[in-house]
Amino acid sequence: MRIFVGNLPWAIHDDSLRDLFAPYGNVTSATVMVDRETGRSKGFGFVEMPEASEAQTAIAALNGKDVSGRPLTVNEARPREARTGGGRAGGGMGDHRW
């Protein structure tokens, strides 16, 4: 199960995010999202736990938990939505040769 973790303190990195969830079960991945240009945390991340029951226990225990003065937002991650508007503007014919 993929878990969204929001309102992370800026000092938290992948390993400390993994350590936060480890007491609740097996963590297959823990990733803090970072800005590509600055390398700074965006304040949220994702954790993957293979057992749904362990993931639900972690969500219940950690949602609202104070970590370095910030209450975490922890819930089941929603599937990614398809991005729109990323292509060329105007809907032209592109490079087609007639």
Summary of the structure (lengths in Angstrom):
residues: 98
radius of gyration: 18.1
end to end distance: 49.2
largest distance: 62.9
contacts: 232
relative contact order: 0.26
helix: 26%
strand: 28%
